[in-house]
Amino acid sequence: MIDKGKLEQDIIAKLKTVYDPEIPVDIWELGLVYEIKIDDEGNTYIKMTLTSPACPVAGSLPPEVKEKVKTVEGVNDVYVDLVWNPPWDKDMMSEEAKLELGFF
């Protein structure tokens, strides 16, 4: 039996290694990840967005997320769902990200 809580924390730690190349903050702290679901077999669903539909990494960032999360011990398969609703805005960023980018 997998510990979904620990696995989710391990996935989040891995997501914190993925950066939007235009912003020096990881995608987790930017608030680009909306949801993580893990089933009993370790199959993982990640619902995420990008800073804008015109983001130049729209084609490369979701596959990078998938490949990095697949390296987490206990993860079986990964499905990344790229969504545009709700649209991302700077209010979705963590306080840490806002501080890093000077929004305070």
PyMOL CGO cylinders between C-alpha atoms (Angstrom):
from pymol import cmd
from pymol.cgo import CYLINDER

trace = [
    CYLINDER, 0.00, 0.00, 0.00, 1.42, 3.36, -0.98, 0.3, 1, 1, 1, 1, 1, 1,
    CYLINDER, 1.42, 3.36, -0.98, 1.46, 6.33, 1.35, 0.3, 1, 1, 1, 1, 1, 1,
    CYLINDER, 1.46, 6.33, 1.35, -0.31, 8.90, -0.84, 0.3, 1, 1, 1, 1, 1, 1,
    CYLINDER, -0.31, 8.90, -0.84, 0.50, 11.77, 1.52, 0.3, 1, 1, 1, 1, 1, 1,
    CYLINDER, 0.50, 11.77, 1.52, 4.24, 11.06, 1.41, 0.3, 1, 1, 1, 1, 1, 1,
    CYLINDER, 4.24, 11.06, 1.41, 4.11, 10.41, -2.33, 0.3, 1, 1, 1, 1, 1, 1,
    CYLINDER, 4.11, 10.41, -2.33, 2.36, 13.73, -2.91, 0.3, 1, 1, 1, 1, 1, 1,
    CYLINDER, 2.36, 13.73, -2.91, 5.06, 15.53, -0.87, 0.3, 1, 1, 1, 1, 1, 1,
    CYLINDER, 5.06, 15.53, -0.87, 7.77, 13.78, -2.93, 0.3, 1, 1, 1, 1, 1, 1,
    CYLINDER, 7.77, 13.78, -2.93, 5.99, 14.84, -6.14, 0.3, 1, 1, 1, 1, 1, 1,
    CYLINDER, 5.99, 14.84, -6.14, 5.76, 18.44, -4.93, 0.3, 1, 1, 1, 1, 1, 1,
    CYLINDER, 5.76, 18.44, -4.93, 9.49, 18.37, -4.10, 0.3, 1, 1, 1, 1, 1, 1,
    CYLINDER, 9.49, 18.37, -4.10, 10.15, 17.23, -7.67, 0.3, 1, 1, 1, 1, 1, 1,
    CYLINDER, 10.15, 17.23, -7.67, 7.84, 19.91, -9.11, 0.3, 1, 1, 1, 1, 1, 1,
    CYLINDER, 7.84, 19.91, -9.11, 9.94, 22.48, -7.26, 0.3, 1, 1, 1, 1, 1, 1,
    CYLINDER, 9.94, 22.48, -7.26, 12.83, 21.52, -9.57, 0.3, 1, 1, 1, 1, 1, 1,
    CYLINDER, 12.83, 21.52, -9.57, 10.87, 22.62, -12.68, 0.3, 1, 1, 1, 1, 1, 1,
    CYLINDER, 10.87, 22.62, -12.68, 11.18, 26.28, -13.64, 0.3, 1, 1, 1, 1, 1, 1,
    CYLINDER, 11.18, 26.28, -13.64, 9.40, 28.53, -16.08, 0.3, 1, 1, 1, 1, 1, 1,
    CYLINDER, 9.40, 28.53, -16.08, 12.45, 29.73, -18.05, 0.3, 1, 1, 1, 1, 1, 1,
    CYLINDER, 12.45, 29.73, -18.05, 11.18, 33.32, -18.16, 0.3, 1, 1, 1, 1, 1, 1,
    CYLINDER, 11.18, 33.32, -18.16, 10.63, 33.59, -14.39, 0.3, 1, 1, 1, 1, 1, 1,
    CYLINDER, 10.63, 33.59, -14.39, 13.28, 32.52, -11.83, 0.3, 1, 1, 1, 1, 1, 1,
    CYLINDER, 13.28, 32.52, -11.83, 10.73, 30.70, -9.65, 0.3, 1, 1, 1, 1, 1, 1,
    CYLINDER, 10.73, 30.70, -9.65, 9.65, 27.06, -9.77, 0.3, 1, 1, 1, 1, 1, 1,
    CYLINDER, 9.65, 27.06, -9.77, 6.22, 26.08, -11.13, 0.3, 1, 1, 1, 1, 1, 1,
    CYLINDER, 6.22, 26.08, -11.13, 4.93, 24.99, -7.70, 0.3, 1, 1, 1, 1, 1, 1,
    CYLINDER, 4.93, 24.99, -7.70, 5.66, 28.35, -6.05, 0.3, 1, 1, 1, 1, 1, 1,
    CYLINDER, 5.66, 28.35, -6.05, 4.29, 30.16, -9.12, 0.3, 1, 1, 1, 1, 1, 1,
    CYLINDER, 4.29, 30.16, -9.12, 0.96, 28.41, -8.51, 0.3, 1, 1, 1, 1, 1, 1,
    CYLINDER, 0.96, 28.41, -8.51, 0.94, 26.75, -11.94, 0.3, 1, 1, 1, 1, 1, 1,
    CYLINDER, 0.94, 26.75, -11.94, -0.03, 23.37, -10.47, 0.3, 1, 1, 1, 1, 1, 1,
    CYLINDER, -0.03, 23.37, -10.47, -3.74, 23.30, -9.65, 0.3, 1, 1, 1, 1, 1, 1,
    CYLINDER, -3.74, 23.30, -9.65, -4.24, 19.69, -8.60, 0.3, 1, 1, 1, 1, 1, 1,
    CYLINDER, -4.24, 19.69, -8.60, -2.41, 16.42, -7.93, 0.3, 1, 1, 1, 1, 1, 1,
    CYLINDER, -2.41, 16.42, -7.93, -4.35, 13.14, -7.75, 0.3, 1, 1, 1, 1, 1, 1,
    CYLINDER, -4.35, 13.14, -7.75, -2.75, 9.79, -7.00, 0.3, 1, 1, 1, 1, 1, 1,
    CYLINDER, -2.75, 9.79, -7.00, -4.51, 6.43, -7.30, 0.3, 1, 1, 1, 1, 1, 1,
    CYLINDER, -4.51, 6.43, -7.30, -3.73, 3.24, -5.36, 0.3, 1, 1, 1, 1, 1, 1,
    CYLINDER, -3.73, 3.24, -5.36, -1.24, 2.08, -8.00, 0.3, 1, 1, 1, 1, 1, 1,
    CYLINDER, -1.24, 2.08, -8.00, 0.76, 5.33, -7.96, 0.3, 1, 1, 1, 1, 1, 1,
    CYLINDER, 0.76, 5.33, -7.96, -0.70, 6.63, -11.20, 0.3, 1, 1, 1, 1, 1, 1,
    CYLINDER, -0.70, 6.63, -11.20, -0.57, 10.40, -10.94, 0.3, 1, 1, 1, 1, 1, 1,
    CYLINDER, -0.57, 10.40, -10.94, -2.76, 13.08, -12.51, 0.3, 1, 1, 1, 1, 1, 1,
    CYLINDER, -2.76, 13.08, -12.51, -1.45, 16.64, -12.51, 0.3, 1, 1, 1, 1, 1, 1,
    CYLINDER, -1.45, 16.64, -12.51, -3.66, 19.54, -13.53, 0.3, 1, 1, 1, 1, 1, 1,
    CYLINDER, -3.66, 19.54, -13.53, -1.57, 22.58, -14.35, 0.3, 1, 1, 1, 1, 1, 1,
    CYLINDER, -1.57, 22.58, -14.35, -1.48, 25.74, -16.39, 0.3, 1, 1, 1, 1, 1, 1,
    CYLINDER, -1.48, 25.74, -16.39, 1.11, 28.16, -17.72, 0.3, 1, 1, 1, 1, 1, 1,
    CYLINDER, 1.11, 28.16, -17.72, 1.51, 31.88, -17.16, 0.3, 1, 1, 1, 1, 1, 1,
    CYLINDER, 1.51, 31.88, -17.16, -0.20, 32.48, -20.52, 0.3, 1, 1, 1, 1, 1, 1,
    CYLINDER, -0.20, 32.48, -20.52, -1.46, 30.47, -23.52, 0.3, 1, 1, 1, 1, 1, 1,
    CYLINDER, -1.46, 30.47, -23.52, 1.28, 32.15, -25.58, 0.3, 1, 1, 1, 1, 1, 1,
    CYLINDER, 1.28, 32.15, -25.58, 4.00, 30.87, -23.21, 0.3, 1, 1, 1, 1, 1, 1,
    CYLINDER, 4.00, 30.87, -23.21, 6.95, 29.76, -25.36, 0.3, 1, 1, 1, 1, 1, 1,
    CYLINDER, 6.95, 29.76, -25.36, 7.38, 26.55, -23.32, 0.3, 1, 1, 1, 1, 1, 1,
    CYLINDER, 7.38, 26.55, -23.32, 3.77, 25.37, -23.76, 0.3, 1, 1, 1, 1, 1, 1,
    CYLINDER, 3.77, 25.37, -23.76, 5.04, 22.43, -25.80, 0.3, 1, 1, 1, 1, 1, 1,
    CYLINDER, 5.04, 22.43, -25.80, 8.02, 21.51, -23.63, 0.3, 1, 1, 1, 1, 1, 1,
    CYLINDER, 8.02, 21.51, -23.63, 7.08, 22.25, -20.01, 0.3, 1, 1, 1, 1, 1, 1,
    CYLINDER, 7.08, 22.25, -20.01, 4.26, 19.68, -19.57, 0.3, 1, 1, 1, 1, 1, 1,
    CYLINDER, 4.26, 19.68, -19.57, 6.46, 16.82, -20.92, 0.3, 1, 1, 1, 1, 1, 1,
    CYLINDER, 6.46, 16.82, -20.92, 9.27, 17.97, -18.60, 0.3, 1, 1, 1, 1, 1, 1,
    CYLINDER, 9.27, 17.97, -18.60, 6.83, 17.82, -15.67, 0.3, 1, 1, 1, 1, 1, 1,
    CYLINDER, 6.83, 17.82, -15.67, 5.74, 14.32, -16.70, 0.3, 1, 1, 1, 1, 1, 1,
    CYLINDER, 5.74, 14.32, -16.70, 9.29, 13.00, -17.07, 0.3, 1, 1, 1, 1, 1, 1,
    CYLINDER, 9.29, 13.00, -17.07, 10.49, 14.48, -13.76, 0.3, 1, 1, 1, 1, 1, 1,
    CYLINDER, 10.49, 14.48, -13.76, 7.47, 13.24, -11.78, 0.3, 1, 1, 1, 1, 1, 1,
    CYLINDER, 7.47, 13.24, -11.78, 7.90, 9.75, -13.29, 0.3, 1, 1, 1, 1, 1, 1,
    CYLINDER, 7.90, 9.75, -13.29, 11.32, 9.58, -11.58, 0.3, 1, 1, 1, 1, 1, 1,
    CYLINDER, 11.32, 9.58, -11.58, 9.71, 9.86, -8.12, 0.3, 1, 1, 1, 1, 1, 1,
    CYLINDER, 9.71, 9.86, -8.12, 9.85, 6.52, -6.30, 0.3, 1, 1, 1, 1, 1, 1,
    CYLINDER, 9.85, 6.52, -6.30, 6.33, 5.09, -6.05, 0.3, 1, 1, 1, 1, 1, 1,
    CYLINDER, 6.33, 5.09, -6.05, 4.97, 6.91, -9.10, 0.3, 1, 1, 1, 1, 1, 1,
    CYLINDER, 4.97, 6.91, -9.10, 3.77, 4.52, -11.79, 0.3, 1, 1, 1, 1, 1, 1,
    CYLINDER, 3.77, 4.52, -11.79, 2.45, 6.63, -14.66, 0.3, 1, 1, 1, 1, 1, 1,
    CYLINDER, 2.45, 6.63, -14.66, 1.85, 10.36, -15.01, 0.3, 1, 1, 1, 1, 1, 1,
    CYLINDER, 1.85, 10.36, -15.01, -0.83, 12.26, -16.90, 0.3, 1, 1, 1, 1, 1, 1,
    CYLINDER, -0.83, 12.26, -16.90, -0.38, 16.01, -17.19, 0.3, 1, 1, 1, 1, 1, 1,
    CYLINDER, -0.38, 16.01, -17.19, -3.53, 17.95, -18.02, 0.3, 1, 1, 1, 1, 1, 1,
    CYLINDER, -3.53, 17.95, -18.02, -2.70, 21.43, -19.31, 0.3, 1, 1, 1, 1, 1, 1,
    CYLINDER, -2.70, 21.43, -19.31, -5.68, 23.72, -18.68, 0.3, 1, 1, 1, 1, 1, 1,
    CYLINDER, -5.68, 23.72, -18.68, -6.38, 27.42, -19.19, 0.3, 1, 1, 1, 1, 1, 1,
    CYLINDER, -6.38, 27.42, -19.19, -9.30, 27.76, -16.83, 0.3, 1, 1, 1, 1, 1, 1,
    CYLINDER, -9.30, 27.76, -16.83, -9.04, 29.27, -14.33, 0.3, 1, 1, 1, 1, 1, 1,
    CYLINDER, -9.04, 29.27, -14.33, -6.51, 31.58, -15.94, 0.3, 1, 1, 1, 1, 1, 1,
    CYLINDER, -6.51, 31.58, -15.94, -3.30, 31.99, -13.99, 0.3, 1, 1, 1, 1, 1, 1,
    CYLINDER, -3.30, 31.99, -13.99, -2.56, 35.33, -12.36, 0.3, 1, 1, 1, 1, 1, 1,
    CYLINDER, -2.56, 35.33, -12.36, 0.08, 36.55, -9.92, 0.3, 1, 1, 1, 1, 1, 1,
    CYLINDER, 0.08, 36.55, -9.92, -2.28, 36.13, -6.95, 0.3, 1, 1, 1, 1, 1, 1,
    CYLINDER, -2.28, 36.13, -6.95, -1.82, 32.35, -7.33, 0.3, 1, 1, 1, 1, 1, 1,
    CYLINDER, -1.82, 32.35, -7.33, 1.86, 32.62, -6.44, 0.3, 1, 1, 1, 1, 1, 1,
    CYLINDER, 1.86, 32.62, -6.44, 3.10, 31.67, -3.00, 0.3, 1, 1, 1, 1, 1, 1,
    CYLINDER, 3.10, 31.67, -3.00, 4.31, 34.43, -0.70, 0.3, 1, 1, 1, 1, 1, 1,
    CYLINDER, 4.31, 34.43, -0.70, 7.83, 33.10, -1.26, 0.3, 1, 1, 1, 1, 1, 1,
    CYLINDER, 7.83, 33.10, -1.26, 7.48, 33.58, -5.03, 0.3, 1, 1, 1, 1, 1, 1,
    CYLINDER, 7.48, 33.58, -5.03, 6.00, 37.05, -4.61, 0.3, 1, 1, 1, 1, 1, 1,
    CYLINDER, 6.00, 37.05, -4.61, 8.92, 38.04, -2.39, 0.3, 1, 1, 1, 1, 1, 1,
    CYLINDER, 8.92, 38.04, -2.39, 11.42, 36.59, -4.87, 0.3, 1, 1, 1, 1, 1, 1,
    CYLINDER, 11.42, 36.59, -4.87, 9.88, 38.60, -7.70, 0.3, 1, 1, 1, 1, 1, 1,
    CYLINDER, 9.88, 38.60, -7.70, 9.41, 41.78, -5.67, 0.3, 1, 1, 1, 1, 1, 1,
    CYLINDER, 9.41, 41.78, -5.67, 5.60, 41.85, -5.57, 0.3, 1, 1, 1, 1, 1, 1,
    CYLINDER, 5.60, 41.85, -5.57, 5.49, 42.93, -1.91, 0.3, 1, 1, 1, 1, 1, 1,
]
cmd.load_cgo(trace, "trace")
